Amino acid sequence: MDHDAMDLAEARYELVISVDARRSGEYDDVDKQRMRERIYRVLEAAFTHAKVARDAVHMEDRGDGVLLSVAGRIAVTRLLGLWMVEVHENLRDENRGLSVPLGLRVGMHVGPVRHDGRGISGRAVDLACRLADSPLARRLLDAERADLVLVTSQSLYEDVVSSGGKFIEPAHFSSARLELKEGEVTAWFHLPGRPAPEIPTAAPAAPDADRADDVDDVDGVDDARDARDARDVSDTRGADDAGGVDDAPDVDDARRVDGEDRADAPRAHYTVHGDMSQHSDNVYQQPVHIGRITGDAGRRKG
């Protein structure tokens, strides 16, 4: 039997690694070439320091990233542990002094991989790529202002990460459900050199909502302070001060002449941002509490 034909027909269980650059579309042609050179320097130096032989690694260029598969003879723990540490440190070195630091999203999964003359294929390859390209991976990288985010499949976490190992800290991973083209899956997220990331539970506020807040604050005062100021004003209306003297004529007094309502008198209108109560024509037999103590002796109208 032809050995090459057998290799094409049979899948090999390998570790698939998908590496994508953050916001690659924002690079111009010159900077994109430099970005690509940095990615390869970071990855290849990490393989060298982790003592992973070059012939054990299949590498495909993806324009703004790299797709890799590592032969099964290489321990997966070495890639998840030492290799990831080296990738992170190399990336930090590359980013020193850059006004726009390079950010990488790395997806990992172990599964059957088929090789042919054009590269690799299989569901394991698809899943690793989907994990690296997931919206949550993008959001975490930006929200945490990190250089690198690693996303592993559920099976890789359970089979390898959960047991720990050199440079592998299971407690520094956080899980989340992802909706992919193939269906919903569980993935595990890790930011090298940091504690377990906090997984966002809600989408960011819509831009329209942000603009609405800006419209509310045209006076330069935030909404919370506006509410407090309005509440302070409403608490003083219709209430006597500590000395028993009205701060301003009661609204009802302005509408009454000789104890009778004036139909043509203007009615009061309120804009209330907090609690408010209005009292008129009530007779209190003793001091009562309605946000203040009314009166100091005898009968008093409120």
Wavefront OBJ file of the C-alpha trace (Angstrom):
o trace
v 0.000 0.000 0.000
v 1.240 3.472 -0.838
v 2.290 5.128 2.442
v 1.264 8.622 1.333
v -2.177 7.368 0.294
v -2.594 5.772 3.713
v -1.665 9.051 5.389
v -4.285 10.925 3.354
v -6.981 8.412 4.237
v -6.223 8.305 7.957
v -6.603 11.085 10.466
v -3.991 11.728 13.122
v -4.846 12.956 16.597
v -2.947 16.226 16.941
v -3.085 19.458 18.862
v -4.505 22.176 16.612
v -3.546 25.780 17.364
v -5.181 28.749 15.658
v -3.474 32.128 16.128
v -5.180 35.382 15.066
v -3.975 38.969 15.334
v -6.153 41.589 16.995
v -7.721 44.171 14.634
v -5.549 43.134 11.717
v -7.737 45.137 9.337
v -6.526 48.377 10.911
v -2.937 47.834 9.752
v -1.816 49.413 6.492
v 0.196 47.360 4.013
v 3.586 48.247 5.488
v 2.556 47.711 9.112
v 0.757 44.474 8.276
v 3.980 43.005 6.915
v 5.758 43.952 10.154
v 2.890 42.505 12.183
v 3.189 39.197 10.368
v 6.935 39.087 10.967
v 6.365 39.654 14.692
v 3.850 36.803 14.889
v 6.289 34.343 13.333
v 9.162 35.505 15.550
v 6.985 35.057 18.635
v 5.771 31.571 17.702
v 9.020 30.137 16.337
v 11.095 31.390 19.263
v 8.568 29.793 21.631
v 8.899 26.423 19.854
v 12.679 26.657 20.149
v 12.630 27.442 23.883
v 10.017 24.739 24.534
v 12.253 22.252 22.678
v 9.588 21.330 20.143
v 11.294 20.054 16.984
v 10.439 21.978 13.846
v 9.492 18.809 11.975
v 6.835 18.080 14.615
v 4.942 21.260 13.715
v 2.783 21.874 10.651
v 2.393 25.605 10.007
v 0.070 27.400 7.556
v -0.004 31.107 6.906
v -3.430 32.743 7.261
v -2.549 36.331 6.351
v -3.396 37.841 9.723
v -2.488 34.734 11.680
v -1.131 31.209 11.622
v -2.758 27.771 11.738
v -0.667 25.041 13.332
v -0.905 21.386 14.248
v 1.576 19.595 16.483
v 2.345 15.900 16.137
v 0.971 13.569 18.791
v 4.471 12.597 19.934
v 4.803 16.023 21.577
v 3.168 16.227 25.000
v 0.186 18.566 24.951
v 1.138 19.756 28.439
v 4.340 21.225 26.992
v 2.350 23.325 24.535
v -0.246 24.429 27.097
v 2.444 25.130 29.683
v 5.965 26.117 28.677
v 5.156 27.011 25.065
v 2.334 29.374 26.076
v 4.585 31.016 28.664
v 7.228 31.590 25.990
v 4.660 32.942 23.521
v 3.454 35.420 26.128
v 6.951 36.578 27.104
v 8.078 36.871 23.486
v 4.962 38.870 22.660
v 5.617 41.250 25.541
v 9.160 41.781 24.272
v 7.893 42.517 20.761
v 5.353 45.015 22.091
v 7.811 47.115 24.081
v 7.895 50.588 22.606
v 5.084 49.958 20.101
v 2.360 52.601 20.040
v -0.084 49.920 18.847
v 0.839 46.640 20.616
v 0.253 43.356 18.882
v -2.526 41.289 20.455
v -3.031 37.578 19.787
v -5.999 35.254 20.198
v -5.052 31.582 20.450
v -7.539 28.722 20.091
v -6.580 25.122 20.990
v -8.232 21.751 20.538
v -7.063 18.137 20.179
v -8.742 15.906 17.627
v -8.462 14.040 14.329
v -6.569 16.015 11.685
v -6.163 15.115 8.028
v -3.150 16.309 6.042
v -2.942 16.765 2.293
v -0.783 18.700 -0.104
v -2.623 21.933 0.668
v -2.680 21.786 4.453
v -4.857 20.365 7.215
v -8.593 19.888 7.630
v -11.167 18.351 9.927
v -13.662 19.307 12.609
v -10.835 19.699 15.122
v -9.318 22.367 12.870
v -12.662 24.136 12.501
v -13.252 24.221 16.256
v -9.800 25.617 17.093
v -10.337 28.397 14.540
v -13.841 29.167 15.831
v -12.560 29.448 19.414
v -9.796 31.895 18.495
v -12.195 33.977 16.419
v -15.064 34.017 18.936
v -16.561 37.410 19.868
v -15.911 36.704 23.552
v -12.195 36.151 22.905
v -12.103 39.498 21.110
v -13.986 41.251 23.911
v -11.761 39.843 26.644
v -8.580 40.844 24.849
v -9.830 44.428 24.543
v -11.589 44.736 27.896
v -8.571 43.428 29.841
v -6.061 45.320 27.685
v -4.134 42.083 27.417
v -1.497 40.944 24.928
v -2.792 37.404 24.670
v -5.905 35.334 25.296
v -5.984 31.530 25.149
v -9.239 29.675 24.453
v -9.364 25.892 24.846
v -12.116 23.428 24.055
v -14.056 21.716 26.822
v -12.447 18.340 26.089
v -8.928 19.799 26.135
v -9.638 21.471 29.468
v -11.071 18.302 31.004
v -8.385 15.955 29.636
v -5.298 18.113 30.184
v -5.774 21.520 31.814
v -7.867 20.341 34.772
v -5.048 18.045 35.924
v -2.593 20.931 36.050
v 1.103 20.624 35.371
v 4.160 22.770 34.896
v 2.997 26.309 34.065
v -0.632 25.095 33.856
v -2.999 26.587 36.447
v -6.583 25.282 36.077
v -7.844 27.904 38.540
v -6.743 30.637 36.116
v -9.264 29.525 33.477
v -12.905 30.624 33.225
v -15.604 28.845 31.244
v -18.320 30.271 29.016
v -20.899 29.008 26.554
v -20.306 30.015 22.929
v -22.763 29.904 20.061
v -20.814 28.683 17.023
v -21.930 27.779 13.502
v -21.855 24.123 14.491
v -23.900 24.733 17.636
v -23.375 25.736 21.258
v -20.149 24.662 22.978
v -18.327 25.265 26.253
v -14.934 26.956 26.033
v -12.308 27.897 28.630
v -10.583 31.282 28.620
v -7.176 32.154 30.055
v -5.120 35.356 30.120
v -1.479 34.285 30.700
v 0.055 35.861 33.778
v -3.329 36.845 35.240
v -6.060 35.337 37.443
v -9.114 33.728 35.898
v -10.833 36.355 33.729
v -14.287 37.616 34.618
v -16.650 36.531 31.870
v -19.037 39.315 30.783
v -22.675 38.344 31.297
v -24.240 41.057 29.143
v -23.459 42.779 25.879
v -21.999 46.309 26.036
v -24.464 49.211 26.058
v -25.700 50.240 22.631
v -24.146 53.430 21.197
v -27.599 55.051 21.003
v -28.005 54.638 24.757
v -24.655 56.320 25.323
v -25.676 59.224 23.142
v -28.957 59.531 25.046
v -27.018 59.884 28.284
v -24.969 62.668 26.728
v -28.154 64.523 25.747
v -29.462 64.289 29.318
v -26.239 65.832 30.584
v -26.172 68.897 28.328
v -25.907 71.105 31.400
v -22.643 69.426 32.335
v -24.144 67.753 35.393
v -24.538 63.994 35.574
v -27.981 62.406 35.836
v -27.443 61.167 39.372
v -26.634 64.653 40.600
v -29.624 66.091 38.703
v -31.868 63.627 40.531
v -30.400 64.511 43.913
v -30.802 68.241 43.288
v -34.418 67.811 42.165
v -35.164 65.676 45.211
v -33.683 68.306 47.544
v -35.881 70.995 45.965
v -39.059 68.925 46.139
v -38.450 68.122 49.809
v -38.550 71.844 50.706
v -41.654 72.812 48.786
v -44.723 73.228 50.977
v -42.672 72.570 54.138
v -41.978 74.989 56.980
v -38.394 75.665 58.047
v -37.141 74.861 61.526
v -38.357 78.188 62.875
v -41.939 77.611 61.772
v -41.690 80.233 58.988
v -42.539 79.254 55.435
v -39.612 79.479 53.019
v -42.095 80.496 50.308
v -45.879 80.992 50.167
v -47.736 77.728 49.950
v -48.949 76.893 46.470
v -52.485 76.429 47.774
v -52.378 79.836 49.504
v -51.720 81.466 46.134
v -54.917 79.886 44.812
v -57.157 80.825 47.763
v -58.701 84.169 48.666
v -60.704 84.444 51.896
v -60.719 80.672 52.210
v -62.197 80.068 48.757
v -60.526 78.598 45.662
v -59.817 80.941 42.779
v -60.565 79.121 39.550
v -58.441 81.558 37.572
v -55.367 81.150 39.786
v -52.437 79.326 38.132
v -52.022 75.685 39.073
v -48.690 74.333 40.153
v -46.733 71.842 38.054
v -43.898 69.702 39.383
v -41.074 67.731 37.811
v -40.147 65.121 40.414
v -37.033 62.904 40.383
v -37.549 61.442 43.859
v -40.108 61.104 46.642
v -42.706 63.865 47.036
v -45.984 64.395 48.876
v -48.326 67.398 48.781
v -50.627 68.211 51.717
v -53.320 70.882 51.888
v -56.376 71.633 54.044
v -55.424 68.976 56.575
v -55.967 69.538 60.311
v -53.391 67.909 62.572
v -54.411 67.373 66.229
v -50.816 66.926 67.324
v -47.332 67.094 65.799
v -46.991 64.448 63.041
v -44.107 63.320 60.808
v -44.479 63.754 57.044
v -40.843 64.258 56.199
v -40.749 66.892 58.984
v -42.544 67.680 62.239
v -45.472 69.987 61.602
v -46.139 72.561 64.252
v -44.874 72.787 67.811
v -48.104 72.969 69.797
v -51.847 72.996 69.368
v -53.591 72.690 66.071
v -51.842 73.557 62.850
v -52.952 73.495 59.213
v -50.554 71.874 56.726
l 1 2 3 4 5 6 7 8 9 10 11 12 13 14 15 16 17 18 19 20 21 22 23 24 25 26 27 28 29 30 31 32 33 34 35 36 37 38 39 40 41 42 43 44 45 46 47 48 49 50 51 52 53 54 55 56 57 58 59 60 61 62 63 64 65 66 67 68 69 70 71 72 73 74 75 76 77 78 79 80 81 82 83 84 85 86 87 88 89 90 91 92 93 94 95 96 97 98 99 100 101 102 103 104 105 106 107 108 109 110 111 112 113 114 115 116 117 118 119 120 121 122 123 124 125 126 127 128 129 130 131 132 133 134 135 136 137 138 139 140 141 142 143 144 145 146 147 148 149 150 151 152 153 154 155 156 157 158 159 160 161 162 163 164 165 166 167 168 169 170 171 172 173 174 175 176 177 178 179 180 181 182 183 184 185 186 187 188 189 190 191 192 193 194 195 196 197 198 199 200 201 202 203 204 205 206 207 208 209 210 211 212 213 214 215 216 217 218 219 220 221 222 223 224 225 226 227 228 229 230 231 232 233 234 235 236 237 238 239 240 241 242 243 244 245 246 247 248 249 250 251 252 253 254 255 256 257 258 259 260 261 262 263 264 265 266 267 268 269 270 271 272 273 274 275 276 277 278 279 280 281 282 283 284 285 286 287 288 289 290 291 292 293 294 295 296 297 298 299 300 301 302
